[in-house]
Amino acid sequence: MSDPIQIDVTTEYIKEQSEPERSRFVYAYTITITNQGDKRVQLLTRHWIITDSNAKVQEVHGDGVVGEQPILNPGEHFQYTSGCVLDTPLGFMQGSYEFITDERVSFKAPIAPFKLSVPGVVH
């Protein structure tokens, strides 16, 4: 199966919840998952690798996203917003989602690395 899932990401620094003086930087990310394939799929699990600029790595594994395991028919999309907290003003996230088709064929959709940064941080 060749890349039937498109994943788009936007990020936002949440200044109101962050405390830079305590090395606490809060970010929101909005993910849009689009089924570009010709089969109905269900998102089963997520895997995230979150790395801050001190090279501290957090891994997150879990069922679904935001408490859901959405089913996407061909052409449909699912969007959600979640967040994470880093110790630094710059970091990156990447990972994958595991999907299954109605025929019980499972596959992973990679999530390309994306940046989490405080506005004005240059790297």
N, C-alpha and C positions, 0 to 999 in steps of 0.2 A: 504494500500500500504506500503510495508516494505522497507524502505531506498533504493529507486531506484537511488538516487543521491549520488555520491561520491564527496566530496569537499576536495581538497588538497591546502595547503597554504605554501608559502615561504615568508620570510620577509627580509628586508635589511634596515640598518641604512644609511641615506643619509647625510654623514658628510658635504659635500660641501654646503648644504642648511640649515644646523643646526647652531644655535648660542647658545651654552651651557651657555655662560655668560649672556644671556638674557632668560634663561630657555625655549629655543625653540629647540625641538628635532624632526627632520623630518624622517619619515619612509615610505618605499614603501612596499607594499604587493602584491604578485602575487597569484591569485586564479585560480585553474583549476577545473572546474565543469564537471563531467562526468555522462552521463545518462547510468546507469547500468540496467535500467528497460527495459520492453518490449513495452512501449508506448512512443509516441512522446510527449515532454513536452515543455512548454515555461516558461521562468523565467519572472515573473511579477514585483515583488517588492523585496527590500532588507530592512533589519533591522539590525543595528549594535549597540552594546553597547561597548563603548571604555572607559577604566578605566586607569588612570595613577597611579603612586605609591603614590600620595597624596590623593587617593580615589576620585578624581574628575572624574565624569562620564559624558560622552557625548553620546546622543542617536541620531542616524541618521536613518531616514525612507525615502524611496524614490522609484520611479519607476525604474525598471531595474538596470543595472550596466553600468557604463561608457557610458551613453546615449543609451544603447541598451537593448532590451528585447529578448535575443537570443532564438531560437527554436532549440532543440536538439533531433535528432532522436536516437533510441536505439543505444548505442555504441559510440555516438559522444561526443565530449567535446568542451568546450569553455574556453578560457583563457584570463584573463585581468590583468592589473596592475593598482593599484590606490595608494593613499597615505593618510597619516594623520600626524598631528602635535600634539605633546604632550608637556606639561610643564616640564616633568621629563624624565630621561634617561631610565626609565623602565615603561612599561604599557602592557595592555592586550586588545584584541578585541575578541568579540564573537557575535553571532547573528543568523540570519536565512534568507533564501530566500523563497519566495512563488512562487510556480509553478502551472501551470494548464495543464491538459491533453486535447487532442482533444475532449474528452467526457465531457469537462467542469468541471472535478473534480479537485478541488484545494487542495494543500497540502503544508506543510512547510518542508524544509530541514534544519536541524540545522547546524550551523557552530560552531564547538568546539572551546573553547578558545585557542588563540595563543598569543605568547609573542612578544612584540616589545621591543628591548633593544639595547643599545649602546654596542658594543663589549667590553668585559672585565667587564661589570656590573654583579656582582654575586648576585643571589637571588634564 
